[in-house]
């Protein structure tokens, strides 16, 4: 099956038993699904699990998809639901993180790696303070470089709302990161 095939053609082929067609859909949507899951769960490992669960769920429910050309938004809705459920479950369990002060094997670290780790930590902390929708739209726009039209379709909002969420997210991040630098 060609990777240039439409979603509708790939869904039809999958329903006809062509596993390669579903593999093409997975390759096509895996990255954006991971991004959406990560924006909600704020955890890379949880996002991987969420995306796998969502793909397993949609392949079973594929015969129920009315408009086969809407596979992408349908999948991303499933990812969102799985991610929200995983986040709720994680908060109920109240996992205790490992102590960050445990020394790593190999002794000391290079100053530049410490600085870049600190920067990543500051950015991750600032992203965590955004609303789920702001974080999701910010990551789709800045990391995936999607247009507001694509973001609106994937997230289920309007182009105007997408622009507003992105502007608010950028302003909030600027504010949060400048406060961090002032400390």
C-alpha positions in Angstrom: 0.0 0.0 0.0 1.4 3.4 -1.0 2.1 5.9 1.8 0.5 8.5 -0.5 -2.9 6.8 -0.2 -5.7 8.7 1.4 -6.8 7.9 4.9 -10.1 6.6 3.5 -8.3 4.2 1.1 -6.1 3.0 3.9 -9.0 2.4 6.3 -10.9 0.5 3.6 -7.8 -1.6 2.9 -7.3 -2.3 6.6 -10.9 -3.4 6.9 -10.3 -5.7 3.9 -7.5 -7.4 5.9 -4.4 -5.6 4.6 -2.2 -5.2 7.7 0.2 -3.0 5.7 -2.5 -0.4 5.3 -2.9 0.0 9.0 0.9 0.1 9.4 0.9 3.0 7.0 -1.8 4.8 9.1 0.3 4.1 12.2 3.5 5.6 10.6 1.4 8.6 9.3 -0.1 9.5 12.7 2.3 8.1 15.4 4.3 11.3 15.8 1.4 13.6 16.2 -0.4 11.1 18.4 2.7 10.9 20.7 2.9 14.7 20.8 -0.8 15.0 21.8 -0.4 12.2 24.4 2.8 13.8 25.8 1.1 17.2 26.0 -1.6 15.7 28.2 0.3 13.1 30.3 3.5 15.2 30.6 5.4 11.9 30.6 7.2 10.3 27.6 6.7 6.7 28.8 3.0 7.2 29.6 2.6 8.8 26.2 4.1 5.8 24.5 1.7 3.5 26.3 -1.3 5.8 25.6 -0.6 5.9 21.8 -0.2 2.1 21.7 -3.4 1.6 23.6 -5.2 4.1 21.3 -4.0 2.4 18.1 -5.0 -1.0 19.5 -8.4 0.4 20.4 -9.1 2.1 17.0 -8.1 -0.9 15.0 -10.8 -2.9 16.8 -13.4 -0.1 16.4 -12.5 0.7 12.8 -15.7 -0.7 11.4 -17.6 1.9 13.4 -15.8 4.9 11.8 -18.5 6.6 9.7 -16.3 8.9 7.5 -13.2 6.9 6.7 -11.4 10.1 5.6 -11.6 11.3 9.2 -9.3 8.7 10.6 -6.7 11.3 11.9 -9.1 13.3 14.0 -10.9 10.2 15.2 -7.5 8.6 16.3 -6.4 11.8 18.1 -9.7 12.0 20.0 -9.0 8.4 21.1 -5.5 9.4 22.1 -6.9 12.3 24.1 -9.3 10.1 26.0 -6.7 7.5 26.7 -4.2 10.1 27.9 -6.8 11.8 30.2 -7.6 8.4 31.7 -4.0 7.5 32.2 -3.4 10.9 33.8 -6.3 10.4 36.2 -5.1 6.9 37.1 -1.6 8.2 37.7 -2.9 10.9 40.1 -5.0 8.3 42.0 -1.9 6.1 42.5 0.3 9.0 43.8 3.6 7.5 42.6 6.6 8.6 44.6 9.5 9.7 42.3 13.0 8.3 42.8 15.4 10.6 44.6 17.1 12.8 42.1 20.1 13.1 44.3 21.3 9.5 43.7 24.7 9.8 42.0 25.0 8.5 38.5 27.5 5.9 37.4 30.7 7.4 36.0 31.0 10.2 38.5 30.8 13.9 37.6 29.0 15.4 34.6 30.3 18.0 32.2 29.1 21.6 33.0 27.5 22.1 29.7 25.4 19.0 30.0 24.3 20.2 33.5 23.4 23.6 32.0 21.4 22.0 29.2 19.7 19.7 31.6 18.7 22.7 33.8 17.4 24.5 30.7 15.3 21.4 29.7 14.0 21.2 33.2 13.1 24.9 33.3 11.3 24.6 29.9 9.5 21.4 30.9 8.4 23.1 34.2 7.1 26.1 32.3 5.2 23.8 29.8 3.7 21.9 32.7 2.2 25.2 34.0 0.3 25.7 30.7 -3.3 24.4 30.4 -3.5 21.1 28.6 -5.0 22.8 25.5 -2.3 25.5 25.5 0.5 23.0 25.8 -1.0 20.7 23.1 -1.5 23.6 20.6 1.9 25.1 21.4 3.6 21.7 20.8 1.7 21.1 17.5 2.6 24.5 16.3 6.2 24.8 17.4 7.4 21.2 17.4 5.3 19.7 14.6 5.1 23.0 12.7 1.5 22.4 11.8 -0.7 25.3 10.4 -3.5 26.7 12.5 -5.9 25.0 10.0 -4.4 21.6 10.7 -4.2 22.2 14.4 -7.9 23.3 14.5 -8.9 20.1 12.6 -6.8 17.8 14.8 -7.7 19.4 18.1 -11.4 20.0 17.3 -11.4 23.8 17.6 -11.5 26.8 15.4 -8.6 28.4 13.6 -9.2 31.6 15.7 -9.2 29.6 19.0 -6.0 27.9 17.9 -4.3 31.2 17.3 -5.5 32.5 20.6 -4.3 29.5 22.6 -0.9 29.7 20.9 -0.6 33.4 21.6 -1.6 32.8 25.2 0.8 29.9 25.6 3.7 31.9 24.1 3.0 34.9 26.4 2.7 32.6 29.5 6.0 30.8 28.6 7.8 34.1 28.1 6.5 35.2 31.5 7.4 32.0 33.3 10.9 31.7 31.8 11.8 35.3 32.4 10.8 34.9 36.1 13.1 31.9 36.2 16.0 33.8 34.7 15.5 36.7 37.2 16.1 34.3 40.2 
